[in-house]
Amino acid sequence: MTHAREYIAWGAGILLWIFGLSILLSTIAFGYLDWPTVRHMALVLMPGLVLAAIFLFVLKRPEDLKAGEQKVAHVGRALRERTT
């Protein structure tokens, strides 16, 4: 995993932690879960998480992509050998 992907993963994790913690603390403080507020918070959080997922995919190393292709080819060969 490249450094950029690590930073993106950590950033997304921190965002999720902050939003989850704020929902938990507000539930504890007020004694109930306010679903419209949680829904609004999720709508605010979703674009950032979608961008993080896109960047994690785009910043993949070429070696990682080639390793995935080799695995698929190897599995395909194994399936061909079993069926014949």
N, C-alpha and C positions, 0 to 999 in steps of 0.2 A: 504494500500500500504506500502510495506516495505521500509526501508531507502535506500536499494540498488536500488530498482525500482525507487524511487524518484530521486536519483542521476543520474541514466541512462536517465530518462525522461528529467531532466534539462540539462544534457550534450547534448542530441540530439537536444533539443530546442535551446540551445546556438549555436550549429553548424549550424542549419538551419538559425538562425538569422544572424550569421556572413556571411554566403554565400549569403543570400538575401540582406543584407545591402551592401556587396561589389558589387553585380550586380547593385543595385540601384545607388550607388555612381559612379560607372564607367559609367553608362548610363547618369547620370547628367553631369559628367565631360566631356565626349567625344561626347555627343549628339546623340548617337545611341547605339543599343544593339548588341553586337558582339556574334552572335549565336554559332559559333564554340567554343568560350571561355566558354560560359554558358554551352554548352554540355559537355565540358571537366571538368568543375567544378562539374557538376552533376555526372559524372562518378567517380570523386574523392570522392564525398560525399556518394554515394550509399552504398559502403561496410560498412561504419560506421553506417548508418541508418539500414541496414539489421542486423548487429550484435546487435544493440540496440533493435530492435524488437524481435530478438531471445532471448536475455537476459531478456527482459521484460516478455516474455512468460515462460521462464524456471524458473525465480525467483518468480513465482506466489505462494502465500501461499496455503497450502493444503485446508484450510477452504474456500478459494475462489473457488477452483475447486469443492468442495463438494456442495457449494451453487448453482453453475451452474447446477450440476447434479440434485439437488432437484427441481430447477425451471423447468427443462426439464421434470422430472417425473410428476410434478404437472400439467404442460400444457398438457402432454399426458393423464393424468387422466381426465382433464376437457374436452378434445376432445372426449374421449371415452364416457363420460356421455352425451355429447350433441348428439352424433350420435345414441345412443340407445333409 
